[in-house]
Amino acid sequence: MYSHREQKKYLETLKKFERNFTSKEMDLYKLLIKRDKDEEEFDSVAMKKLKELHDKYIKPVDMSKYDKFFKKNNDTDENK
């Protein structure tokens, strides 16, 4: 089953995107917030919907674009 901590984390991260939600998503989000305030642990269906909403708005950062700033210069290491 899913933990209460995990559902809280998802709801908190989605809070900043409330203004971008469609009306359907907002209704779902409000329902999930209400259930969370009642300290209910989400069932698998509710958690799946929450994860889908989370994945839609929260995109993982592509760390590869920062590699050029942190690469070691191997030429100077070989000359030592």
C-alpha positions as CSV (number, residue, x, y, z in Angstrom):
1,M,0.0,0.0,0.0
2,Y,1.0,3.6,-0.3
3,S,2.3,5.6,2.6
4,H,0.6,8.7,4.0
5,R,3.9,10.5,3.7
6,E,4.1,9.8,0.0
7,Q,0.6,11.1,-0.7
8,K,1.4,14.3,1.3
9,K,4.6,14.8,-0.7
10,Y,2.7,14.6,-4.0
11,L,-0.1,16.9,-2.8
12,E,2.4,19.5,-1.6
13,T,4.4,19.5,-4.8
14,L,1.2,19.9,-6.9
15,K,0.0,22.9,-4.8
16,K,2.1,25.3,-6.9
17,F,0.4,24.1,-10.1
18,E,-3.2,24.6,-8.9
19,R,-3.8,27.5,-11.2
20,N,-2.8,25.4,-14.3
21,F,-5.3,22.6,-13.6
22,T,-8.3,22.1,-15.8
23,S,-11.7,22.1,-14.0
24,K,-11.7,18.3,-13.9
25,E,-8.2,18.2,-12.4
26,M,-9.1,20.8,-9.9
27,D,-12.1,18.9,-8.8
28,L,-10.0,15.8,-8.4
29,Y,-7.3,17.7,-6.5
30,K,-9.8,19.3,-4.1
31,L,-11.3,15.8,-3.4
32,L,-7.9,14.4,-2.7
33,I,-7.0,17.4,-0.5
34,K,-10.2,16.8,1.5
35,R,-9.5,13.1,1.9
36,D,-6.0,14.0,3.0
37,K,-7.3,16.5,5.6
38,D,-9.6,13.7,7.0
39,E,-6.3,11.7,7.3
40,E,-7.5,9.0,5.1
41,E,-4.9,6.9,3.4
42,F,-5.6,6.8,-0.4
43,D,-6.5,3.6,-2.0
44,S,-4.7,2.4,-5.1
45,V,-7.1,4.1,-7.6
46,A,-6.9,7.5,-5.9
47,M,-3.1,7.2,-5.6
48,K,-2.9,6.2,-9.3
49,K,-4.8,9.4,-10.2
50,L,-2.7,11.5,-8.0
51,K,0.5,10.1,-9.5
52,E,-0.8,10.7,-13.0
53,L,-1.6,14.3,-12.1
54,H,1.8,14.7,-10.5
55,D,3.6,13.2,-13.6
56,K,1.7,15.5,-15.9
57,Y,2.9,18.7,-14.2
58,I,6.2,17.7,-12.5
59,K,8.8,16.9,-15.1
60,P,12.2,15.5,-14.0
61,V,15.1,17.8,-14.7
62,D,17.4,16.7,-17.5
63,M,20.8,16.7,-15.7
64,S,22.7,15.9,-18.9
65,K,22.6,19.5,-20.0
66,Y,24.7,20.5,-17.0
67,D,27.4,18.0,-17.7
68,K,29.5,20.5,-19.6
69,F,29.9,22.6,-16.5
70,F,31.2,19.8,-14.3
71,K,33.3,17.7,-16.6
72,K,36.9,17.1,-15.5
73,N,39.5,18.1,-17.9
74,N,41.4,14.8,-18.5
75,D,44.3,16.4,-20.4
76,T,45.5,18.2,-17.3
77,D,45.2,15.0,-15.2
78,E,47.4,13.1,-17.6
79,N,50.2,15.7,-17.6
80,K,50.7,15.5,-13.8
